[in-house]
Amino acid sequence: MIKQRITKGAILEVTVNERYYYAQILHCKNYVFFDYVSNERLYNFEILQDKLPLFFIGVYDDIITSGEWLKVGKLPIRKEFEIVPNQYIQHTGEKIEFEIYNPNTGVIVAATREQCIDLECCAVWDKKHVEERLDDYYNGKLNKWVEDMKIK
């Protein structure tokens, strides 16, 4: 595997089951995965400028630095991706409690369950789990990892 640096704006190619998915490295260790899949490798990354975000998540650094997902290009970060959506944190125990995490600032504030419903769970994702999530999405299947993190 090749060694790579985590470079803001870099486009990552994720290959799963002979299909190609793309993500962009944002700031503060955040990534946007585009709602785009192809059976052929993409060479003109400008097409991603019009694609909607599928999800924003954090991933383990070594996925990129080890070259498991290749940096294949670079684009300016779109204005709407400069502010990453908030995420929720759920604490379980005797009493279930919720917090909202702002990945742009690192600030965490108390929240209600209702405030967290449509937010992504705050987590750092592993390569296998992201790849399964992408594959499941485009195969119309519920994803085990997303379902496990749904608000209870």
C-alpha positions in Angstrom: 0.0 0.0 0.0 1.1 3.5 -0.6 1.5 6.1 2.1 -0.7 9.2 1.8 -1.3 12.4 3.7 -4.7 13.5 4.8 -5.2 16.6 2.6 -8.2 18.9 2.9 -10.1 18.9 -0.4 -8.7 15.6 -1.6 -11.1 13.2 -3.4 -11.0 9.6 -2.2 -12.0 6.6 -4.2 -13.7 3.7 -2.4 -13.9 0.5 -4.3 -16.4 -2.1 -3.1 -17.6 -5.1 -5.2 -16.3 -3.6 -8.4 -18.2 -0.4 -7.9 -16.6 3.0 -7.3 -17.8 5.5 -4.6 -16.3 8.9 -3.8 -15.7 11.0 -0.8 -14.0 14.3 0.0 -11.8 15.1 2.9 -13.1 18.2 4.7 -11.8 20.0 7.8 -11.5 18.7 11.4 -11.3 15.1 10.3 -14.7 15.1 8.6 -15.6 13.5 5.3 -18.5 13.9 2.9 -19.5 10.8 1.0 -21.2 11.7 -2.3 -24.5 10.2 -3.5 -22.7 8.8 -6.5 -21.7 5.3 -7.6 -20.3 4.0 -10.8 -19.2 0.7 -12.4 -16.3 2.6 -14.0 -13.6 4.6 -12.4 -14.2 8.4 -12.4 -11.5 10.6 -14.0 -13.4 13.9 -14.2 -14.1 14.8 -10.6 -16.0 17.9 -11.5 -19.1 15.7 -11.7 -19.0 15.5 -7.9 -19.6 19.2 -7.7 -23.3 18.6 -8.5 -23.8 15.5 -6.4 -25.7 15.6 -3.1 -24.0 14.5 0.1 -25.0 11.0 1.1 -23.6 11.4 4.6 -20.9 13.2 6.7 -18.8 11.1 9.0 -15.4 10.7 10.6 -13.2 7.8 9.6 -10.0 6.3 11.0 -6.9 8.2 9.7 -5.1 5.0 8.8 -7.6 4.2 6.1 -6.3 7.2 4.2 -2.7 7.2 5.3 -2.2 3.6 4.5 -3.7 4.1 1.0 -6.6 1.7 1.5 -8.8 4.4 0.0 -6.8 6.2 -2.7 -6.6 9.9 -3.1 -7.4 10.3 -6.7 -7.9 14.1 -7.1 -8.7 17.3 -5.4 -11.5 19.8 -5.6 -12.3 23.0 -3.8 -14.6 22.3 -0.9 -18.1 23.4 -1.7 -19.5 26.3 0.3 -22.3 24.1 1.8 -19.7 21.6 3.0 -17.7 24.2 5.0 -20.0 23.7 7.9 -20.4 20.0 8.8 -23.8 19.0 10.3 -24.1 18.4 14.0 -24.1 14.8 15.3 -25.7 13.2 18.3 -24.2 11.4 21.2 -26.4 8.9 23.2 -25.4 7.8 26.7 -27.1 4.7 27.9 -27.4 3.4 31.4 -30.1 3.8 34.1 -31.1 7.0 32.3 -30.7 7.6 28.6 -29.2 11.0 27.9 -28.4 12.8 24.7 -25.9 15.5 23.6 -25.3 17.3 20.4 -21.7 17.4 19.1 -20.6 20.2 16.8 -17.8 18.7 14.6 -16.8 22.1 13.4 -16.0 23.5 16.9 -15.8 20.4 19.1 -18.5 21.9 21.4 -20.9 19.4 23.0 -24.2 20.5 24.5 -27.0 18.7 26.3 -30.0 17.8 24.1 -33.3 16.1 24.0 -34.0 12.9 22.2 -36.2 14.9 19.7 -33.4 17.3 18.9 -31.2 14.3 17.9 -33.6 12.3 15.8 -32.4 13.3 12.3 -28.7 13.7 13.1 -25.9 11.3 12.3 -24.4 9.4 15.3 -21.1 10.8 16.4 -18.7 8.0 15.7 -15.4 7.3 13.9 -16.1 4.7 11.3 -13.9 1.8 10.2 -13.2 1.0 6.6 -15.3 -2.2 6.5 -18.3 -0.5 8.1 -18.3 2.5 5.7 -17.9 0.2 2.7 -20.8 -2.0 3.9 -22.9 1.2 4.5 -22.3 2.3 0.9 -22.9 -1.1 -0.6 -26.1 -1.6 1.4 -27.4 1.9 0.5 -27.1 1.3 -3.2 -28.5 -2.2 -2.9 -31.6 -0.9 -1.1 -30.7 -2.7 2.1 -30.8 -1.5 5.7 -27.3 -1.2 7.1 -26.5 -3.0 10.3 -24.2 -0.3 11.5 -26.6 2.5 10.9 -29.4 0.6 12.4 -27.4 -0.2 15.6 -26.7 3.5 16.1 -30.3 4.7 15.7 -31.7 6.5 18.6 -33.4 4.1 21.0 
